[in-house]
């Protein structure tokens, strides 16, 4: 991880991701790029007597000044930092900049000037999620408590599928860089047996759940053995329940964690990049979530 892109909109809530990024950048010796996208308004009131070019120019000046202030604070911490101001539609500009500049990690707080809920559920976050090919770090800001700055463990949520395991290589590299343990978390979906149990086969819910839990333990043991072969400290956690809620609960109980989630899986949270689990985990976790999107080609 050599280059981290941080999208900022001028709000204090958007800046809540900076403490986490400051820690990651220091420990990985990565360059941080602070990006502000000046959005071109669709219409300008004619009675205002203000030209669109003048509005954009003024926005660019203000954005550049704002980013320079934040850059000075990061530079004082010994972090290599640069700033960039671009003009256009927010999500496409973020994604395009990441591709052009060969960014290793895109980081966003799930908040915008139009409000937290619209940012998280609206076009900007969804567009970035659907189109960015780089790992995406999301943090839902909390007014009650700030996200922990220091990352002491990486937690990878696995469901047994190869696509979910796409999160392992970047998590492995990051764990090695940060010198922290890698926690493999597998959640047995407690609702799944209710949908597959056949009342005429003699198999009941508890038998199927027991089988799934045994399979999960075996899978985690094999995955841990593979990851230890890379010289990492590995911990395993098996839990049962609703995947999104259990994952978020674990992260809240270990607030110095960075959760890494492959944005596709099975068993109730497949296609997580457009489904409910990844979004719900970001909403509930209260900490940073690193999403690794599996493209159709890689799948």
C-alpha positions in Angstrom: 0.0 0.0 0.0 1.9 3.0 -1.3 -0.8 5.5 -2.2 -4.0 6.2 -0.4 -6.8 8.5 -1.8 -9.1 10.2 0.6 -12.2 11.8 -0.7 -13.2 15.0 1.3 -16.2 17.3 1.0 -15.3 20.0 3.4 -17.4 18.7 6.3 -16.1 17.7 9.7 -17.9 14.3 9.5 -16.1 13.5 6.3 -12.8 14.2 8.1 -13.5 11.5 10.7 -11.7 9.0 8.5 -8.4 10.9 8.8 -7.3 9.5 12.1 -7.5 6.0 10.8 -5.8 7.0 7.6 -3.1 8.8 9.5 -2.2 5.6 11.4 -2.2 3.5 8.3 -0.1 5.9 6.3 2.5 6.3 9.1 2.9 2.5 9.6 2.9 1.7 5.9 4.9 4.7 4.8 2.2 5.5 2.2 1.5 8.7 0.4 -1.9 10.3 1.2 -3.7 12.1 -1.6 -6.5 14.5 -0.4 -9.1 14.9 -3.1 -12.0 17.3 -3.4 -14.4 17.2 -6.2 -16.0 20.5 -7.2 -19.5 19.6 -8.4 -20.8 21.7 -11.2 -24.4 22.9 -10.5 -26.9 21.9 -13.1 -28.5 25.4 -13.0 -27.5 28.8 -11.9 -30.2 31.4 -11.1 -30.1 34.0 -13.9 -31.0 36.8 -11.5 -27.9 36.1 -9.5 -25.8 37.6 -12.3 -23.0 35.2 -11.6 -21.3 33.2 -14.3 -20.9 29.5 -13.9 -17.2 29.8 -14.5 -16.9 32.2 -11.6 -18.7 29.9 -9.3 -16.5 27.0 -10.2 -13.3 29.1 -9.9 -14.3 30.3 -6.4 -15.2 26.7 -5.3 -11.8 25.5 -6.5 -10.0 28.2 -4.6 -11.9 27.4 -1.4 -11.3 23.7 -1.8 -7.6 24.1 -2.5 -7.2 26.3 0.7 -9.2 23.8 2.7 -7.1 20.8 1.5 -3.8 22.7 2.1 -4.8 23.2 5.8 -5.4 19.5 6.3 -2.2 18.7 4.4 -0.2 20.8 6.7 -1.6 18.9 9.7 -0.7 15.5 8.1 2.8 16.8 7.0 3.5 17.8 10.6 3.0 14.1 11.6 5.6 13.1 9.0 3.2 11.9 6.4 3.8 12.4 2.7 0.8 14.2 1.4 -0.4 16.0 -1.6 -3.7 17.6 -2.6 -5.9 17.6 -5.7 -9.0 19.5 -6.8 -11.0 18.3 -9.8 -14.3 19.4 -11.3 -17.1 17.1 -12.3 -19.5 14.5 -11.0 -18.3 13.3 -7.6 -18.3 9.5 -7.9 -16.9 9.2 -11.4 -14.1 11.7 -10.6 -13.1 9.7 -7.5 -13.0 6.5 -9.4 -11.3 8.0 -12.4 -8.6 9.7 -10.3 -7.9 6.4 -8.5 -7.4 4.6 -11.8 -5.2 7.4 -13.4 -3.0 7.8 -10.3 -2.7 4.0 -9.6 -4.2 4.4 -6.1 -3.9 1.4 -3.9 -6.7 2.3 -1.5 -9.7 4.6 -1.7 -11.0 5.9 1.6 -14.3 7.7 2.2 -16.4 8.6 5.2 -20.0 7.7 4.4 -21.2 11.2 4.6 -21.8 14.2 2.2 -23.0 17.7 2.4 -26.4 16.5 1.4 -26.6 14.4 4.6 -25.4 11.1 5.9 -28.3 9.0 4.8 -28.2 10.2 1.2 -24.4 9.7 1.0 -24.7 6.2 2.2 -27.8 5.2 0.3 -27.6 7.6 -2.6 -25.8 7.8 -5.8 -22.3 8.8 -4.7 -21.5 5.9 -2.4 -23.3 3.3 -4.5 -21.6 4.5 -7.7 -18.1 4.3 -6.1 -18.9 0.9 -4.7 -20.1 -0.4 -8.0 -17.4 1.0 -10.2 -14.1 1.3 -8.3 -11.7 -1.6 -8.8 -9.4 -0.6 -5.9 -10.0 -1.6 -2.3 -12.4 0.8 -0.7 -12.2 1.8 2.9 -15.5 3.1 4.3 -16.3 4.6 7.7 -19.7 5.7 8.9 -19.1 8.7 11.1 -20.5 8.7 14.6 -21.5 11.8 16.5 -21.2 9.9 19.7 -17.7 8.5 19.4 -14.8 8.8 17.0 -13.4 5.8 15.2 -10.2 4.4 16.8 -7.1 5.7 15.0 -4.8 2.8 15.7 -5.5 -0.6 14.0 -4.4 -3.5 16.2 -6.0 -6.4 14.3 -7.4 -7.1 10.8 -10.6 -9.1 10.7 -11.5 -10.9 7.5 -15.1 -12.0 7.2 -15.3 -15.3 5.3 -18.3 -17.5 4.3 -16.4 -20.4 2.7 -16.7 -19.1 -0.9 -13.7 -18.3 -3.2 -15.1 -14.9 -3.9 -15.2 -14.0 -0.2 -11.6 -15.2 0.0 -10.6 -12.5 -2.5 -10.3 -10.3 0.6 -7.4 -12.4 1.9 -4.5 -11.2 -0.3 -4.8 -7.5 0.5 -5.6 -8.3 4.2 -2.5 -10.5 4.3 -0.3 -7.8 2.9 -1.8 -5.2 5.2 -1.4 -7.4 8.3 2.2 -7.9 7.4 2.8 -4.2 6.9 1.1 -3.2 10.1 2.5 -6.1 12.1 -0.9 -7.1 13.5 -2.7 -10.4 13.8 -5.2 -11.6 11.1 -8.5 -12.7 12.5 -10.6 -15.1 10.3 -14.2 -14.7 11.2 -16.8 -17.2 9.9 -20.5 -16.7 10.6 -22.8 -19.6 10.3 -26.1 -18.2 9.0 -28.6 -19.4 11.6 -31.5 -18.9 9.1 -30.1 -21.0 6.4 -31.1 -24.5 7.8 -34.7 -23.2 8.2 -34.9 -22.8 4.4 -33.1 -26.1 3.4 -34.6 -28.5 6.0 -36.9 -31.1 4.4 -39.6 -32.2 6.9 -39.9 -35.5 5.1 -36.2 -36.4 5.1 -35.8 -36.8 8.8 -33.3 -34.0 9.0 -34.3 -31.2 11.3 -33.1 -27.6 11.9 -30.7 -28.5 14.8 -29.1 -31.3 12.9 -28.4 -29.1 9.9 -27.1 -26.3 12.0 -24.7 -28.7 13.8 -23.5 -29.9 10.5 -22.9 -26.3 9.2 -21.0 -25.4 12.4 -18.8 -28.4 12.1 -18.1 -27.6 8.5 -17.3 -24.0 9.5 -14.8 -25.2 12.1 -13.1 -27.4 9.6 -13.0 -24.7 7.0 -11.5 -22.2 9.5 -8.8 -24.6 10.5 -7.8 -25.2 6.9 -7.8 -21.5 6.1 -5.8 -20.7 9.2 -3.2 -23.2 8.3 -2.8 -21.7 4.8 -2.4 -18.2 6.2 0.1 -19.2 8.9 2.2 -20.5 6.0 2.6 -16.9 5.0 4.3 -16.1 8.4 1.3 -14.4 9.9 -0.3 -14.6 13.4 -3.7 -16.0 12.8 -6.7 -16.2 15.0 -10.1 -17.8 14.2 -13.6 -17.0 15.3 -16.7 -19.0 14.5 -20.1 -17.5 15.4 -23.7 -18.2 14.6 -26.5 -15.8 13.8 -27.4 -13.2 11.2 -24.1 -12.5 9.3 -24.3 -8.7 9.2 -25.3 -8.3 12.8 -22.7 -10.8 14.1 -19.9 -9.2 12.0 -20.8 -5.8 13.2 -21.1 -6.9 16.8 -17.6 -8.4 16.7 -16.1 -5.3 15.3 -17.8 -3.1 17.9 -16.6 -5.4 20.7 -13.0 -5.0 19.3 -12.9 -1.3 18.4 -9.2 -1.4 17.4 -10.1 -3.6 14.4 -10.1 -3.0 10.7 -12.7 -5.2 9.0 -11.9 -6.6 5.6 -14.9 -7.8 3.6 -15.0 -9.3 0.1 -18.0 -7.7 -1.6 -19.5 -11.0 -2.8 -20.4 -14.2 -1.0 -23.1 -16.7 -0.5 -25.6 -17.8 2.1 -27.6 -14.7 2.6 -25.0 -12.1 1.7 -24.1 -12.9 -1.8 -23.5 -10.0 -4.2 -22.8 -7.9 -1.1 -21.7 -4.9 -3.1 -25.3 -4.4 -4.2 -27.0 -6.3 -1.4 -27.8 -5.6 2.2 -24.9 -7.1 4.1 -22.0 -4.8 3.2 -24.1 -1.7 3.6 -25.6 -3.0 6.8 -22.2 -3.8 8.3 -20.9 -0.3 7.4 -24.0 1.1 9.2 -23.7 -1.0 12.3 -20.0 -1.6 12.8 -19.0 1.9 14.0 -15.5 1.4 12.6 -13.6 1.3 9.3 -14.6 -1.4 6.8 -12.3 -2.3 3.9 -14.3 -3.6 0.9 -12.5 -5.7 -1.7 -14.6 -5.9 -4.8 -14.4 -9.0 -6.9 -14.9 -8.1 -10.6 -16.6 -10.6 -12.9 -13.3 -11.3 -14.6 -11.5 -12.1 -11.4 -14.5 -14.2 -10.2 
